[in-house]
């Protein structure tokens, strides 16, 4: 499994350059087209995106595992106060894994 981070703007530009380059177009459209809010994390299994080679339940479980790993990166004092809300956790899992 690999994680491929896509930052949300062209690799040959800095964030500042990307924002300045699109400033007028962004104003006309009413939203920012490039930036960190456009970033994406692609999870691959082998050479293929997990979403194409895994069940929906497996993808959901993977997303939760990534969220838990993210929690582990927080400092202890924040980690001890963190609250994770789970909504319908087992909805995409098969009967065996939904228990």
Secondary structure as the mmCIF struct_conf table of DSSP 4:
data_model
#
loop_
_struct_conf.conf_type_id
_struct_conf.id
_struct_conf.beg_label_comp_id
_struct_conf.beg_label_asym_id
_struct_conf.beg_label_seq_id
_struct_conf.end_label_comp_id
_struct_conf.end_label_asym_id
_struct_conf.end_label_seq_id
STRN STRN1 UNK A 2 UNK A 6
BEND BEND1 UNK A 8 UNK A 9
TURN_TY1_P TURN_TY1_P1 UNK A 11 UNK A 12
BEND BEND2 UNK A 13 UNK A 13
HELX_RH_AL_P HELX_RH_AL_P1 UNK A 15 UNK A 21
TURN_TY1_P TURN_TY1_P2 UNK A 22 UNK A 22
HELX_RH_AL_P HELX_RH_AL_P2 UNK A 23 UNK A 29
TURN_TY1_P TURN_TY1_P3 UNK A 30 UNK A 30
BEND BEND3 UNK A 31 UNK A 31
BEND BEND4 UNK A 34 UNK A 35
HELX_RH_3T_P HELX_RH_3T_P1 UNK A 36 UNK A 38
STRN STRN2 UNK A 40 UNK A 45
TURN_TY1_P TURN_TY1_P4 UNK A 46 UNK A 47
STRN STRN3 UNK A 48 UNK A 49
HELX_RH_AL_P HELX_RH_AL_P3 UNK A 50 UNK A 53
BEND BEND5 UNK A 54 UNK A 54
HELX_RH_AL_P HELX_RH_AL_P4 UNK A 56 UNK A 72
TURN_TY1_P TURN_TY1_P5 UNK A 73 UNK A 73
BEND BEND6 UNK A 74 UNK A 74
HELX_RH_AL_P HELX_RH_AL_P5 UNK A 76 UNK A 79
TURN_TY1_P TURN_TY1_P6 UNK A 80 UNK A 81
BEND BEND7 UNK A 87 UNK A 88
TURN_TY1_P TURN_TY1_P7 UNK A 89 UNK A 92
BEND BEND8 UNK A 93 UNK A 93
TURN_TY1_P TURN_TY1_P8 UNK A 95 UNK A 98
#
